[in-house]
Amino acid sequence: MDYTEYTRRMFNDAQIHSYEGVKNYFATCRNPEKGKPLKTWARIFRRGDDYVICCDSVEVLKITPDNKLTFLIDGVQGRMIGQTLASSLHRAVPVAWMRVSTNRYRVIHLLAVEKSGKSLWQSLKTAPELFEGITFDLTTGECVNARKDLKESIRPEIRKEWLRKLRVFKRNIKLRAKMGVIDGLIKQMREERDNSGNGFRRPDWNSPPWFDLLYNSISNEECSTELLRGLIASSGYAAWYMSMPTSNHVVGLSDTLLNQLSIALREKFGVFDIQPRGKAA
């Protein structure tokens, strides 16, 4: 198979290839404040001299006057729209997207794929990992600020300490479940809900207040009432119309949450020998 020809066809199929291209495309926008539709899944907005491509209100990337494309999301944010980007990003701009694992993705410019002579799949397997701020030169296809893969930048001693603190945190959650503390809080929160007539708003664990609470609880080996109430409110049973959550649900949720935020938490703790990335970190 002629991989170069296939990649060139993908490159040509992209709607936007340069700053000049996105500028001309946006020039036909009837209502700049509402943005310009791009394909069926995105909209373009102008931010000063930059053009930002959004998906489901998430600012995915920007194209700047120096003909650079910069991602504005990290893996945590990318997870929410990852399937859309994997199937459709290259149809909007000449950049391909591939999932590696939870909250980890690789991105590559199609010009770099073409120059390698390899298939897109082969090229993506060794492409730079996504992080907030990763930038590609739209003229050459080069990634101008690629970083080491996370697995290649682990600090063994710090990782060992992080895993110890993680075990302590999980043990503290399970201990409070066994002692009935969590069930007591569930009952209390149910009574508060019934008296007020208002449901519970789920915490956004990616936002600084809640992310910091979780991180500090692990780092300082704490398990506060505020944290437990947040975990209870995050339960899939938080509406509590037909049934109530149990302490086991909360324990399971904490494990899921730790898995989803694993990279951001480890980055902040210093497990990786790189500058912390992403808004959560």
C-alpha positions as CSV (number, residue, x, y, z in Angstrom):
1,M,0.0,0.0,0.0
2,D,1.2,3.5,-0.8
3,Y,0.9,5.1,2.6
4,T,2.2,8.5,1.3
5,E,-0.6,8.7,-1.2
6,Y,-3.2,7.8,1.4
7,T,-1.9,10.4,3.9
8,R,-1.8,13.1,1.3
9,R,-5.4,12.4,0.5
10,M,-6.3,12.7,4.2
11,F,-4.3,15.9,4.3
12,N,-6.1,17.4,1.3
13,D,-9.5,16.4,2.8
14,A,-8.9,18.6,5.9
15,Q,-10.9,21.8,5.8
16,I,-8.2,24.1,7.2
17,H,-4.4,23.9,6.6
18,S,-3.1,27.3,7.7
19,Y,-3.8,30.6,9.5
20,E,-4.6,32.2,6.2
21,G,-7.0,29.4,5.5
22,V,-8.9,29.7,8.8
23,K,-9.0,33.4,8.4
24,N,-10.6,33.2,5.0
25,Y,-13.0,30.5,6.2
26,F,-14.1,32.6,9.2
27,A,-14.5,35.7,7.0
28,T,-17.8,34.3,5.7
29,C,-19.3,34.0,9.2
30,R,-22.6,35.7,9.5
31,N,-22.6,36.1,13.3
32,P,-19.0,36.1,14.6
33,E,-20.2,36.1,18.2
34,K,-21.9,32.7,17.6
35,G,-19.0,31.4,15.7
36,K,-18.6,29.7,12.3
37,P,-19.7,26.0,12.0
38,L,-16.9,23.6,11.0
39,K,-18.0,20.3,9.7
40,T,-20.7,18.8,11.8
41,W,-19.1,18.8,15.2
42,A,-17.2,22.0,15.8
43,R,-17.4,25.8,15.7
44,I,-14.7,28.4,15.1
45,F,-14.4,31.6,17.2
46,R,-12.1,34.6,16.8
47,R,-10.1,35.5,19.9
48,G,-8.2,38.6,19.1
49,D,-5.9,37.6,16.2
50,D,-6.3,33.9,17.1
51,Y,-8.9,31.4,15.9
52,V,-10.2,28.9,18.3
53,I,-11.9,25.6,17.4
54,C,-14.5,24.4,19.9
55,C,-16.3,21.1,20.4
56,D,-19.3,20.9,22.7
57,S,-18.3,24.3,24.2
58,V,-14.8,22.9,24.9
59,E,-12.0,25.0,23.4
60,V,-9.9,22.3,21.7
61,L,-7.2,24.2,19.9
62,K,-6.2,27.6,18.5
63,I,-4.5,28.7,15.3
64,T,-2.2,31.7,15.6
65,P,-0.8,34.3,13.2
66,D,2.6,32.6,13.2
67,N,0.9,29.6,11.5
68,K,1.1,27.5,14.6
69,L,-1.6,25.1,15.9
70,T,-1.8,24.8,19.7
71,F,-4.0,22.4,21.7
72,L,-5.8,24.0,24.6
73,I,-6.9,20.8,26.3
74,D,-5.1,18.0,28.2
75,G,-6.0,14.4,28.5
76,V,-8.6,14.8,31.2
77,Q,-10.5,17.3,29.1
78,G,-9.8,15.4,25.9
79,R,-11.4,12.3,27.4
80,M,-14.9,13.9,27.3
81,I,-14.7,14.4,23.5
82,G,-12.0,11.9,22.6
83,Q,-14.2,9.7,20.3
84,T,-15.3,12.8,18.3
85,L,-11.7,13.9,17.9
86,A,-10.4,10.5,17.0
87,S,-12.9,10.2,14.1
88,S,-13.3,13.8,13.0
89,L,-10.3,16.0,14.0
90,H,-8.3,15.2,10.9
91,R,-11.3,16.3,8.7
92,A,-11.1,19.8,10.2
93,V,-7.3,20.3,10.5
94,P,-4.5,18.0,9.3
95,V,-3.8,16.5,12.7
96,A,-4.6,12.9,13.8
97,W,-5.6,11.8,17.3
98,M,-5.3,8.4,19.0
99,R,-6.1,7.2,22.5
100,V,-3.3,5.5,24.4
101,S,-5.0,4.8,27.8
102,T,-7.2,6.6,30.3
103,N,-6.6,10.4,29.8
104,R,-3.6,9.7,27.5
105,Y,-3.6,10.5,23.8
106,R,-1.2,11.0,21.0
107,V,-1.4,13.6,18.2
108,I,0.5,14.1,15.0
109,H,0.4,16.4,12.0
110,L,-0.3,14.6,8.7
111,L,2.7,16.2,7.1
112,A,4.9,14.4,9.6
113,V,3.2,11.2,8.8
114,E,3.7,11.7,5.0
115,K,7.4,12.5,5.5
116,S,7.9,9.3,7.5
117,G,6.6,7.1,4.8
118,K,4.8,5.0,7.4
119,S,1.2,4.3,7.9
120,L,-0.9,6.6,10.1
121,W,-1.2,3.9,12.7
122,Q,2.5,3.2,12.8
123,S,3.2,7.0,13.1
124,L,0.7,7.5,15.8
125,K,2.2,4.8,18.0
126,T,5.3,6.9,18.4
127,A,3.7,10.4,18.1
128,P,4.0,13.0,20.8
129,E,1.7,12.7,23.8
130,L,-1.0,15.3,24.1
131,F,-0.6,18.0,26.8
132,E,-2.2,21.4,27.1
133,G,0.0,23.7,25.0
134,I,1.5,21.1,22.6
135,T,2.1,23.0,19.4
136,F,2.5,22.1,15.7
137,D,4.0,24.2,12.9
138,L,1.3,24.1,10.2
139,T,3.9,24.8,7.5
140,T,6.2,21.9,8.2
141,G,4.1,19.6,10.4
142,E,6.7,19.6,13.1
143,C,5.8,19.4,16.7
144,V,7.8,22.3,18.2
145,N,7.6,21.4,21.9
146,A,7.2,17.6,22.2
147,R,7.8,16.1,25.6
148,K,8.9,12.7,26.9
149,D,6.3,10.0,27.3
150,L,5.0,9.8,30.8
151,K,6.2,6.2,31.2
152,E,9.7,7.4,30.3
153,S,9.7,10.2,32.8
154,I,8.7,8.4,36.0
155,R,10.8,9.1,39.2
156,P,10.9,5.7,40.9
157,E,11.3,6.9,44.5
158,I,8.6,9.5,44.3
159,R,6.3,7.0,42.6
160,K,6.9,4.6,45.5
161,E,5.9,7.3,48.0
162,W,2.9,8.3,45.9
163,L,1.7,4.6,45.8
164,R,2.1,4.4,49.6
165,K,0.0,7.5,50.2
166,L,-2.6,6.2,47.7
167,R,-2.9,2.9,49.7
168,V,-3.4,4.9,52.9
169,F,-6.1,7.0,51.3
170,K,-8.0,4.0,50.0
171,R,-7.7,2.3,53.4
172,N,-9.1,5.4,55.1
173,I,-12.1,5.5,52.8
174,K,-12.8,1.8,53.4
175,L,-12.3,2.2,57.1
176,R,-14.9,4.9,57.3
177,A,-17.2,2.7,55.3
178,K,-16.7,-0.2,57.7
179,M,-17.2,2.1,60.8
180,G,-20.5,3.4,59.4
181,V,-19.3,6.9,59.0
182,I,-20.2,7.1,55.3
183,D,-23.7,5.6,55.9
184,G,-24.3,8.2,58.7
185,L,-23.4,11.0,56.3
186,I,-25.7,9.5,53.6
187,K,-28.6,9.5,56.0
188,Q,-27.8,13.1,57.1
189,M,-27.5,14.3,53.5
190,R,-30.8,12.6,52.7
191,E,-32.5,14.4,55.5
192,E,-31.0,17.7,54.4
193,R,-32.3,17.1,50.9
194,D,-35.8,16.2,52.1
195,N,-36.0,19.3,54.3
196,S,-34.7,21.7,51.6
197,G,-36.4,20.1,48.6
198,N,-33.2,20.6,46.6
199,G,-31.1,17.9,45.0
200,F,-27.4,17.7,45.3
201,R,-25.0,19.3,42.8
202,R,-22.3,16.9,41.8
203,P,-18.8,18.3,42.4
204,D,-16.6,18.9,39.4
205,W,-13.4,17.1,40.5
206,N,-11.5,18.7,37.6
207,S,-12.1,22.2,39.0
208,P,-9.4,23.6,41.3
209,P,-11.4,23.5,44.6
210,W,-12.4,19.8,44.4
211,F,-9.2,18.6,42.7
212,D,-7.1,20.3,45.4
213,L,-9.3,18.8,48.1
214,L,-8.7,15.3,46.7
215,Y,-5.0,15.9,46.1
216,N,-4.4,17.3,49.6
217,S,-6.4,14.5,51.1
218,I,-4.1,11.9,49.5
219,S,-0.9,13.9,50.0
220,N,-1.6,14.7,53.7
221,E,-3.2,11.3,54.4
222,E,-6.5,12.9,55.4
223,C,-10.1,11.9,55.0
224,S,-12.3,14.9,55.9
225,T,-16.1,15.1,56.1
226,E,-16.1,17.6,53.2
227,L,-14.3,15.0,51.0
228,L,-16.8,12.2,52.0
229,R,-19.8,14.5,51.4
230,G,-18.4,15.3,48.0
231,L,-17.9,11.7,47.1
232,I,-21.5,10.9,48.2
233,A,-22.9,13.7,46.2
234,S,-20.9,12.4,43.2
235,S,-22.5,9.0,43.4
236,G,-24.7,7.9,40.5
237,Y,-27.4,7.6,43.2
238,A,-27.1,11.3,44.1
239,A,-30.7,12.0,42.9
240,W,-31.9,9.3,45.3
241,Y,-35.4,9.2,43.9
242,M,-35.8,5.4,43.7
243,S,-32.9,4.2,45.9
244,M,-30.1,5.4,48.1
245,P,-26.4,5.0,47.7
246,T,-24.5,2.9,50.1
247,S,-21.0,3.1,51.5
248,N,-20.0,0.4,48.9
249,H,-21.1,2.7,46.1
250,V,-19.0,5.5,47.5
251,V,-15.9,3.3,47.9
252,G,-16.3,2.2,44.3
253,L,-16.7,5.8,43.1
254,S,-13.5,6.8,44.9
255,D,-11.6,4.1,43.0
256,T,-13.1,5.3,39.7
257,L,-12.3,8.9,40.4
258,L,-8.7,8.1,41.3
259,N,-8.3,6.2,38.0
260,Q,-9.8,9.1,36.0
261,L,-7.6,11.7,37.6
262,S,-4.5,9.5,38.0
263,I,-2.3,11.4,35.6
264,A,-3.1,14.9,36.9
265,L,-2.7,13.8,40.5
266,R,0.6,12.1,39.9
267,E,1.9,15.1,37.9
268,K,1.1,17.4,40.7
269,F,2.9,15.1,43.2
270,G,6.0,15.1,41.0
271,V,5.9,11.4,39.9
272,F,6.9,12.5,36.4
273,D,10.1,14.3,35.6
274,I,8.3,17.0,33.7
275,Q,6.6,20.3,34.3
276,P,3.0,19.8,35.6
277,R,0.6,20.0,32.8
278,G,-3.1,20.9,32.4
279,K,-5.5,23.1,34.3
280,A,-6.2,20.5,37.0
281,A,-2.6,20.3,37.9
